[in-house]
């Protein structure tokens, strides 16, 4: 069972991972919000949190933009035994 992912200020890419999971759960999220739209004052009303088609398109655009960076960072995490990545990026990065 998949659950929504909550953004976390101390984790890299938590917002990206939250958006990826939201896209996967889009139908469930939309249905949940639709079922909790009410005018009764004693119930929680989620109508203000309805995501429009433009909101979902924006999430898809953020996902497409961030995915390559996320994959690159995941590839570079940890310690390289060969130092290949260090040599490769030292040509393009300056740490002055």
C-alpha positions as CSV (number, residue, x, y, z in Angstrom):
1,X,0.0,0.0,0.0
2,X,1.4,3.4,-1.0
3,X,1.0,6.4,1.3
4,X,1.6,10.1,0.5
5,X,5.1,11.3,1.2
6,X,5.5,14.4,3.4
7,X,8.0,17.1,2.6
8,X,10.9,17.3,5.0
9,X,13.2,20.3,5.3
10,X,16.2,18.2,6.3
11,X,16.0,15.7,3.4
12,X,17.3,16.5,0.0
13,X,14.7,15.9,-2.7
14,X,11.9,15.4,-0.2
15,X,9.7,17.8,-2.2
16,X,10.5,15.9,-5.4
17,X,9.7,12.6,-3.9
18,X,6.5,14.0,-2.5
19,X,5.5,15.2,-6.0
20,X,6.4,11.8,-7.6
21,X,4.2,10.0,-5.0
22,X,1.4,12.5,-5.5
23,X,1.4,11.8,-9.3
24,X,1.2,8.1,-8.7
25,X,-1.6,8.6,-6.2
26,X,-3.4,11.3,-8.3
27,X,-6.7,9.5,-8.6
28,X,-6.8,8.6,-4.9
29,X,-5.9,12.2,-3.9
30,X,-8.6,13.7,-6.2
31,X,-11.2,11.2,-4.9
32,X,-10.3,11.9,-1.3
33,X,-10.6,15.6,-1.7
34,X,-13.8,15.3,-3.7
35,X,-15.4,13.1,-0.9
36,X,-14.4,15.7,1.8
37,X,-15.9,18.7,0.2
38,X,-18.8,19.9,2.4
39,X,-20.6,23.0,3.5
40,X,-21.2,21.7,7.0
41,X,-19.4,23.7,9.6
42,X,-18.7,20.7,11.9
43,X,-16.8,18.8,9.2
44,X,-13.5,19.4,7.6
45,X,-13.8,20.9,4.2
46,X,-11.0,20.2,1.7
47,X,-12.5,22.0,-1.3
48,X,-9.7,24.7,-1.0
49,X,-7.1,22.0,-1.6
50,X,-8.6,20.7,-4.9
51,X,-5.8,20.4,-7.4
52,X,-6.7,21.6,-10.9
53,X,-5.4,20.2,-14.2
54,X,-2.9,23.0,-14.3
55,X,-1.7,22.1,-10.8
56,X,-1.2,18.4,-11.9
57,X,0.6,19.6,-15.1
58,X,2.9,21.7,-13.0
59,X,3.7,18.7,-10.9
60,X,4.5,16.7,-14.0
61,X,6.8,19.5,-15.3
62,X,8.6,19.6,-11.9
63,X,9.0,15.9,-12.0
64,X,10.4,15.9,-15.6
65,X,12.8,18.7,-14.7
66,X,14.0,17.3,-11.3
67,X,14.3,13.6,-12.2
68,X,17.6,13.7,-14.0
69,X,19.2,15.8,-11.2
70,X,17.7,13.4,-8.6
71,X,19.2,10.4,-10.4
72,X,22.6,12.1,-10.8
73,X,22.8,12.9,-7.1
74,X,21.7,9.3,-6.2
75,X,24.5,8.0,-8.5
76,X,27.1,10.2,-6.9
77,X,26.1,9.4,-3.3
78,X,28.5,7.4,-1.2
79,X,32.2,6.7,-1.7
80,X,33.6,5.8,-5.1
81,X,36.3,3.1,-4.9
82,X,37.7,4.2,-8.3
83,X,37.4,8.0,-8.0
84,X,36.0,8.2,-11.5
85,X,33.3,10.7,-10.6
86,X,35.7,12.9,-8.8
87,X,38.0,13.0,-11.8
88,X,35.2,13.6,-14.2
89,X,33.6,16.5,-12.2
90,X,36.9,18.1,-11.2
91,X,37.4,19.1,-14.9
92,X,34.1,21.0,-14.9
93,X,33.8,22.3,-11.3
94,X,36.1,24.8,-9.5
95,X,36.0,25.0,-5.8
96,X,37.8,28.4,-5.4
